[in-house]
Amino acid sequence: MKTHRLVLTEDLNQFGYLFGGRLLAWVDEASWIAATLDFPDCQFVTIGMDKVTFKHSVQKGEIIEICCTQKQKGNTSVGYQVEVYRGKEQTGESIFSTLVTFVNVDELGNKAKIG
């Protein structure tokens, strides 16, 4: 799944670049949407992000592309590789990448099998 975000003033840190926490929120949201579209009967919660390394800065007005690909699936969890690129298409090196893992939970918050 691919999605795009426009970096606005409210997304910037004190130095005028994209705030890392904002990017992490966008990555979490995009990968959760990908998992929910792939497994619509599940209730996923994020249990982890692999290595978090910001490779390049992003300025106001830039468009970023967030690409999510399912990489692993277990009985109760699923993982998505996320690559973030500067621009509207995958050009050049990614500016950020991580593996986001979700677990399916029941109404009581206990792990549940993925259907």
Backbone torsions as a table, in degrees:
resi	resn	phi	psi	omega
1	MET	NA	141.3	177.5
2	LYS	-123.0	145.7	173.3
3	THR	-145.9	163.8	-179.2
4	HIS	-127.5	152.6	175.4
5	ARG	-135.6	143.3	173.5
6	LEU	-99.1	127.6	-179.4
7	VAL	-82.6	116.9	-177.6
8	LEU	-108.5	170.9	-178.6
9	THR	-53.0	-43.0	-177.5
10	GLU	-69.2	-7.6	178.8
11	ASP	-93.8	-0.8	-171.7
12	LEU	-94.4	152.7	173.7
13	ASN	-87.4	-174.3	-176.5
14	GLN	-67.2	-12.4	180.0
15	PHE	-101.9	1.2	177.2
16	GLY	89.8	14.6	178.2
17	TYR	-116.0	163.0	179.6
18	LEU	-54.6	126.0	178.2
19	PHE	-68.5	128.7	-177.5
20	GLY	-57.4	-38.4	179.6
21	GLY	-63.7	-33.9	177.9
22	ARG	-66.9	-43.7	178.5
23	LEU	-62.1	-42.2	178.8
24	LEU	-61.1	-40.0	178.0
25	ALA	-63.5	-42.8	179.2
26	TRP	-64.3	-40.9	178.7
27	VAL	-63.9	-44.5	179.1
28	ASP	-61.4	-46.5	-179.3
29	GLU	-63.4	-46.9	-178.1
30	ALA	-62.7	-43.6	-179.3
31	SER	-70.9	-33.8	175.3
32	TRP	-63.9	-41.7	177.6
33	ILE	-61.9	-44.2	178.4
34	ALA	-58.7	-45.2	-180.0
35	ALA	-64.9	-41.5	-178.8
36	THR	-68.2	-35.3	175.8
37	LEU	-68.5	-37.9	179.1
38	ASP	-71.9	-33.3	-176.6
39	PHE	-133.0	75.1	-171.4
40	PRO	-65.3	-18.0	-179.2
41	ASP	-91.1	4.4	-177.7
42	CYS	-100.2	156.1	174.3
43	GLN	-116.4	95.4	-173.6
44	PHE	-90.2	144.0	168.3
45	VAL	-127.8	147.5	179.8
46	THR	-74.8	129.8	176.0
47	ILE	-113.0	-12.1	177.5
48	GLY	-178.7	155.7	169.7
49	MET	-123.3	134.3	177.8
50	ASP	-67.1	-159.2	-179.3
51	LYS	-46.9	131.9	179.0
52	VAL	-115.0	105.0	179.9
53	THR	-133.4	123.5	177.6
54	PHE	-91.3	116.4	-172.4
55	LYS	-90.6	-28.8	-177.7
56	HIS	-146.5	150.2	177.0
57	SER	-81.5	160.0	179.7
58	VAL	-132.8	136.5	-177.0
59	GLN	-105.6	165.7	177.1
60	LYS	-56.1	138.4	177.7
61	GLY	92.0	-12.8	178.5
62	GLU	-78.8	150.2	174.1
63	ILE	-102.8	134.5	174.7
64	ILE	-115.8	151.2	177.7
65	GLU	-112.3	130.2	179.1
66	ILE	-112.1	118.6	-177.1
67	CYS	-113.2	124.3	-177.2
68	CYS	-118.7	127.5	-179.4
69	THR	-130.3	127.7	178.3
70	GLN	-64.3	128.2	-177.5
71	LYS	-116.6	-27.9	-179.3
72	GLN	-150.1	150.1	178.1
73	LYS	-144.2	128.8	176.3
74	GLY	-115.0	-162.5	179.5
75	ASN	-70.2	-37.9	-176.6
76	THR	-124.2	-5.5	-175.8
77	SER	-132.1	161.1	178.1
78	VAL	-145.2	144.7	-179.0
79	GLY	-122.2	141.9	-180.0
80	TYR	-123.7	127.7	172.5
81	GLN	-80.1	128.8	-179.1
82	VAL	-119.3	128.3	175.7
83	GLU	-121.4	133.0	179.2
84	VAL	-116.1	130.3	-178.5
85	TYR	-120.8	150.6	173.0
86	ARG	-82.3	133.3	178.9
87	GLY	103.5	-178.9	-175.6
88	LYS	-88.0	-13.1	179.3
89	GLU	-137.4	160.2	-179.7
90	GLN	-67.2	96.7	177.7
91	THR	-126.6	130.6	178.2
92	GLY	72.5	-165.6	-178.1
93	GLU	-73.2	145.5	176.4
94	SER	-67.0	150.1	178.3
95	ILE	-90.4	-13.9	-179.1
96	PHE	-162.6	144.1	173.8
97	SER	-151.2	149.7	177.5
98	THR	-165.0	166.3	171.7
99	LEU	-108.6	121.3	179.5
100	VAL	-104.4	129.1	-178.7
101	THR	-114.2	134.7	178.6
102	PHE	-119.4	151.4	172.3
103	VAL	-120.9	141.8	176.4
104	ASN	-84.0	132.4	-179.5
105	VAL	-124.7	154.5	175.2
106	ASP	-89.3	-172.7	-177.0
107	GLU	-62.0	-23.0	179.9
108	LEU	-95.1	0.3	179.9
109	GLY	87.5	9.8	178.3
110	ASN	-87.9	150.1	177.3
111	LYS	-56.9	140.9	179.2
112	ALA	-133.8	149.0	179.8
113	LYS	-64.3	145.2	174.5
114	ILE	-82.7	128.8	-177.1
115	GLY	-70.8	NA	NA
